Amino acid sequence: MSDTDPLVVFTPSGKRGRFAVGTPILTAARALGVDLDSVCGGRGICSKCQVAPQFGEFSKHGVTSAEDALSEWNAVEERYRAKRGMIDGRRLGCQATVQGDVVVDVPPESQVHKQVVRKRAEAREIVMDPATRLYYVEVAEPDMEHPSGDLERLQEALAAQWGLAHAVGDLRTLQMLQPALREGGWKVTVAVHHGDGLGPARIIQVWPGFHEGSIYGAAFDVGSTTVACHLCDLVTGEVLASSGLMNPQIRFGEDLMSRVSYAMMNPGGAAAMTKAVREAANALIGQVAAEARVDREEIVEAVFVGNPVMHHLLLGIDPKELGWAPFALATNSALNFWSTEIGMEMHPNARIYILPCIAGHVGADAAAVALSEGPNVSDDLVLVVDVGTNAEILLGDRRQVLACSSPTGPAFEGAQISAGQRAAPGAIEKVEIDPATKEPRFRVIGCELWSDDPGFAAALGREGVTGICGSGIIEVIAEMRLAGVIDEDGAIGSAAAAGTGRCVPDGRTHAYLLHETPEGRRILVTQADVRAIQLAKAALYAGARLLMDRRGVKKVDRVILAGAFGAHISPKHAMVLGMIPDCPLEKVSSAGNAAGTGARIALLNSAARREIESVVRRIEKVETATEPRFQEHFVNAIAVPHKTDPFPVLNGVVTLPAVAFGGSGDEEGGRRRRRARG
Amino acid sequence: MSDTDPLVVFTPSGKRGRFAVGTPILTAARALGVDLDSVCGGRGICSKCQVAPQFGEFSKHGVTSAEDALSEWNAVEERYRAKRGMIDGRRLGCQATVQGDVVVDVPPESQVHKQVVRKRAEAREIVMDPATRLYYVEVAEPDMEHPSGDLERLQEALAAQWGLAHAVGDLRTLQMLQPALREGGWKVTVAVHHGDGLGPARIIQVWPGFHEGSIYGAAFDVGSTTVACHLCDLVTGEVLASSGLMNPQIRFGEDLMSRVSYAMMNPGGAAAMTKAVREAANALIGQVAAEARVDREEIVEAVFVGNPVMHHLLLGIDPKELGWAPFALATNSALNFWSTEIGMEMHPNARIYILPCIAGHVGADAAAVALSEGPNVSDDLVLVVDVGTNAEILLGDRRQVLACSSPTGPAFEGAQISAGQRAAPGAIEKVEIDPATKEPRFRVIGCELWSDDPGFAAALGREGVTGICGSGIIEVIAEMRLAGVIDEDGAIGSAAAAGTGRCVPDGRTHAYLLHETPEGRRILVTQADVRAIQLAKAALYAGARLLMDRRGVKKVDRVILAGAFGAHISPKHAMVLGMIPDCPLEKVSSAGNAAGTGARIALLNSAARREIESVVRRIEKVETATEPRFQEHFVNAIAVPHKTDPFPVLNGVVTLPAVAFGGSGDEEGGRRRRRARG
């Protein structure tokens, strides 16, 4: 190029260069390293390289584009517009050539590394960088004089036309290759998987001619209770469908340890649970594929995350070693393998990626949470808590990330609670108790009204009020403490509450009467319920404190509550209860299903896989079981709230320090009150 | 080591060095790079490092070993001898330590890279260098404080104790790993497959403790007619069992092209043939495993060779592209994959290796022949002919190797011949015709006597004389030519034969009456039979000549006849017929099943895989179908013998030039006459 050649400026990148008249915009973009997509390599077939020339305005780049700065609209573009439609003002980058100085905008949908829109403002952005991509190639025909295989000529074409050195083809590729090449007249579209870490690129699928469709990937979060799946478009990054199913392993045991016990005590028990969870995953693939009108064989990649027991069972590894010290994982590396190896019914050449487990109790789900919430890229010190049967806890910032698991047991999920139940219509999820009268008001799932609102009984579903879900349990016990119904030690029946009629005898102890149904069925919070929650929250708190000790800090800057439970919990009540270390309330946020989000990030961005593998290797693992300080924190944390933080208790009523809750706590409560369950 | 340290000399390598008193012999051997085996790494468990100290004799190495040159026989050795037995005079290299100057012999069975004994004196030696090997390792126990996976600790142990960097473990390895480690008390034996070319080493199997057994491999030769399998010990190299089965694809078509046609014309036809050949291979695995008393799951590796159609069908690739020009292979590279990918019932982690195909008609079987017969390492120019439905022909020496395939058709295999049959009891395999009387004598398979020997009729099997096998056809037609029953053009009924009573009318032509059974059934050689053999041999000869033209030579130094047919053919008659270019008769040898041998070499020596891959890439492929010179040679070669060599024909009787046949031809004939078949 010479100084007199036209200047081409690309936005939004700002990259610029001079190019000879007649240079296609796509060629200019590639020369400058501008992120402009193309599947067909500039043959005017794929239309992925659409650009928006900026005509007639004085640009901040100092270039004024004239209408004739690009070559005229041509027949290829006209054919494409007639067939598929094209936004006015758009041009095909491979057809429009440089004629004069021009500013060319690359719209987001034409960028390979486009950003995926996320709902949460504070969430990390996801940039598209999928492991599997499409390439259109023209393959040399066979020549008897120089015999070579069809695969080898395809490999040469990929190398010459796309710079893809030695993409390997396995037996399934060989089986489909010859008909596709001939049907496509030696032009094919191939899906290439870009390697498992350092592994070779692999040819996954070969379509005759130009493949008009997209390719899809599935992100799975295998939880003890629920298996969830998101079907994503691997080109746009869009979530096309999401679905969840009860983990059918529940019939072998409600919680993780009972499933491990089942595997230990029943020959074939682990295999039966492996079969069950794989069937559930396959059922989900069917659901999301049907919802998105995608053939399940078009799903060419999948990512799975799960806690160590789910991870091992999915892979067909007996989880019994996770049931006793030293809680040895079969592997703590990320895994890559074929979908057929775990019987997934998707593309038979689909590659599966499994995030690494961090430690025997801190699984690939925690790694996915780390990927989603990025404590390793946080400037301030963030505590991430994924609450479940085991709480998985991360503490860290750019300098260092620590992780541990704390044996909270299933109380937070409503198990071991007398009126506990799953989050389902009829379950009490929000509670307030009047500090003076000790009278409660509450809301149930599936009903917008509070229990003291007019028409509440009529607005209830047919099932009425059925029990208390996990987040409801947290709220009622925190409210009981705030109202003085329980004392610091968790005992029900303080002097203040004794005469209220809500504090009723229950065997040798007292219980708090939260509700009595028209049929006379009582929903009680018993002393045993309070004790169970005290133990669970003390374990959670002690785990977090242990990490803080190891880091040498007395407080954290932010708290993120992850997981489905974390999404519904009220931060204020969690803090009253002493579940989490003190932190300004506005600094406590919910990340929703962060593990599922992490799986989706790994699906859409292969660099994120390398990142999390590296982060997991560097995470400092802290084992709670062998750490004496854990026991100490645990014992101190049984009180409501815990004794280790300075928390004033006056007249049997906990006074919330203004700095922690202030007005925003009330506002938050009020806002939540009016908001339907998310 | 210092100059005053004892001198240790190893035989047969002659390697020597000085070592401090107390150095174990195994350590000394390793320091010097002496080929001394050890699976347990010197822990006194495996006994693979047995050595034979040479005491009390003045050695050619200038060292006189005293009885006390090694440490005393110890308890580990005594325990091993009591348990397993040990040859007198042997010591365990890991237990015996250097005390004075000593000569130590490493017997062949203690060498890793031992030579495998081969029956043929001229055959290339096979040096053991198997891809899959055993390693005994001690693995660190899990530590809660530093959580890492069992796999990762095994990988660290392999790296530290054997220098094996990052051997990968797949899902099946992970599934077996944890119980094996615990059952073995953190000591395990692992079978590691050393990579597919540049691929990673792979952990194939994990046994608790020291694995007393060996590991096995299977070498398959998938022919159009027969599928053969050799079961080999991957430590000793020994062939433990061999077996063959009719290729069940025969029911879809006798020859290759009829099977390709079947695939073209029947939907699912290729898949049915794939299923059939895989079932045959699995049946063979069962047979050889049973014969060798080996569990089929102990077979951890297999190698397959076959012509391109068999290669594609085994792999589940539709072979139809091999049925028409340009005869495009799906791939011309060597392949590596898991046994499960082609449904082989052996160790589920067994790796399969397939030699590369050379061209559309020159398959992995020809590559295996090249590996076995080594034209690329020959000092003189050698022609290797593998006779079958297609003749695969190699011509070369160290400088260059050429290859082609020639469409001989199935006549050499007895198909398309009126009295033709498979080589089975009752088939005529050797023939002589008296040049004066035109009377024949012959021998049949399964009977030691010639047909004119007394008691021949009684010695015949129940089936009597049933037909003529492939090698018998060659002999009878060559003898007919030598006796003047046919002329140069192949016409039966020359003047000399007309009146003999052996030359009988057969439609519009004549036939030669070879035999009439007591029941009056006549075994004839018809004019059509002669024509079929003329066409077949002309094709074979023309292919060889084409390669010679390309190489620019008029003659070759040696001819090797490969294949089952080549093993039974009489070189003299092949030359009379003009099947092969002229060459001194003593320079014509039979290599037996060279393709099967090549498969076995690839199984036992992984360096041979790299070698043949490189040789195949460098082989110059010559396509007969498009080469005008091929047609020319073919037409000239239809005469018996061919017209392109100076071959005197006098008085209607071919006179064999003394240089070609001389006395040795007769001796050879006499020797063959007295020798039982095969």
Boltz contact constraints between the chains, C-beta under 6 A:
constraints:
  - contact:
      token1: [A, 142]
      token2: [B, 326]
      max_distance: 6.0
  - contact:
      token1: [A, 142]
      token2: [B, 328]
      max_distance: 6.0
  - contact:
      token1: [A, 144]
      token2: [B, 326]
      max_distance: 6.0
  - contact:
      token1: [A, 144]
      token2: [B, 623]
      max_distance: 6.0
  - contact:
      token1: [A, 144]
      token2: [B, 626]
      max_distance: 6.0
  - contact:
      token1: [A, 147]
      token2: [B, 359]
      max_distance: 6.0
  - contact:
      token1: [A, 147]
      token2: [B, 360]
      max_distance: 6.0
  - contact:
      token1: [A, 147]
      token2: [B, 621]
      max_distance: 6.0
  - contact:
      token1: [A, 148]
      token2: [B, 332]
      max_distance: 6.0
  - contact:
      token1: [A, 149]
      token2: [B, 329]
      max_distance: 6.0
  - contact:
      token1: [A, 149]
      token2: [B, 330]
      max_distance: 6.0
  - contact:
      token1: [A, 149]
      token2: [B, 331]
      max_distance: 6.0
  - contact:
      token1: [A, 149]
      token2: [B, 332]
      max_distance: 6.0
  - contact:
      token1: [A, 150]
      token2: [B, 328]
      max_distance: 6.0
  - contact:
      token1: [A, 150]
      token2: [B, 330]
      max_distance: 6.0
  - contact:
      token1: [A, 151]
      token2: [B, 331]
      max_distance: 6.0
  - contact:
      token1: [A, 152]
      token2: [B, 332]
      max_distance: 6.0
  - contact:
      token1: [A, 171]
      token2: [B, 315]
      max_distance: 6.0
  - contact:
      token1: [A, 171]
      token2: [B, 337]
      max_distance: 6.0
  - contact:
      token1: [A, 171]
      token2: [B, 341]
      max_distance: 6.0
  - contact:
      token1: [A, 174]
      token2: [B, 317]
      max_distance: 6.0
  - contact:
      token1: [A, 174]
      token2: [B, 330]
      max_distance: 6.0
  - contact:
      token1: [A, 174]
      token2: [B, 331]
      max_distance: 6.0
  - contact:
      token1: [A, 175]
      token2: [B, 316]
      max_distance: 6.0
  - contact:
      token1: [A, 175]
      token2: [B, 317]
      max_distance: 6.0
  - contact:
      token1: [A, 177]
      token2: [B, 330]
      max_distance: 6.0
  - contact:
      token1: [A, 178]
      token2: [B, 321]
      max_distance: 6.0
  - contact:
      token1: [A, 178]
      token2: [B, 330]
      max_distance: 6.0
  - contact:
      token1: [A, 315]
      token2: [B, 171]
      max_distance: 6.0
  - contact:
      token1: [A, 316]
      token2: [B, 175]
      max_distance: 6.0
  - contact:
      token1: [A, 317]
      token2: [B, 174]
      max_distance: 6.0
  - contact:
      token1: [A, 317]
      token2: [B, 175]
      max_distance: 6.0
  - contact:
      token1: [A, 321]
      token2: [B, 178]
      max_distance: 6.0
  - contact:
      token1: [A, 326]
      token2: [B, 142]
      max_distance: 6.0
  - contact:
      token1: [A, 326]
      token2: [B, 144]
      max_distance: 6.0
  - contact:
      token1: [A, 328]
      token2: [B, 142]
      max_distance: 6.0
  - contact:
      token1: [A, 328]
      token2: [B, 150]
      max_distance: 6.0
  - contact:
      token1: [A, 329]
      token2: [B, 149]
      max_distance: 6.0
  - contact:
      token1: [A, 330]
      token2: [B, 149]
      max_distance: 6.0
  - contact:
      token1: [A, 330]
      token2: [B, 150]
      max_distance: 6.0
  - contact:
      token1: [A, 330]
      token2: [B, 174]
      max_distance: 6.0
  - contact:
      token1: [A, 330]
      token2: [B, 177]
      max_distance: 6.0
  - contact:
      token1: [A, 330]
      token2: [B, 178]
      max_distance: 6.0
  - contact:
      token1: [A, 331]
      token2: [B, 149]
      max_distance: 6.0
  - contact:
      token1: [A, 331]
      token2: [B, 151]
      max_distance: 6.0
  - contact:
      token1: [A, 331]
      token2: [B, 174]
      max_distance: 6.0
  - contact:
      token1: [A, 332]
      token2: [B, 148]
      max_distance: 6.0
  - contact:
      token1: [A, 332]
      token2: [B, 149]
      max_distance: 6.0
  - contact:
      token1: [A, 332]
      token2: [B, 152]
      max_distance: 6.0
  - contact:
      token1: [A, 337]
      token2: [B, 171]
      max_distance: 6.0
  - contact:
      token1: [A, 341]
      token2: [B, 171]
      max_distance: 6.0
  - contact:
      token1: [A, 359]
      token2: [B, 147]
      max_distance: 6.0
  - contact:
      token1: [A, 360]
      token2: [B, 147]
      max_distance: 6.0
  - contact:
      token1: [A, 621]
      token2: [B, 147]
      max_distance: 6.0
  - contact:
      token1: [A, 623]
      token2: [B, 144]
      max_distance: 6.0
  - contact:
      token1: [A, 626]
      token2: [B, 144]
      max_distance: 6.0
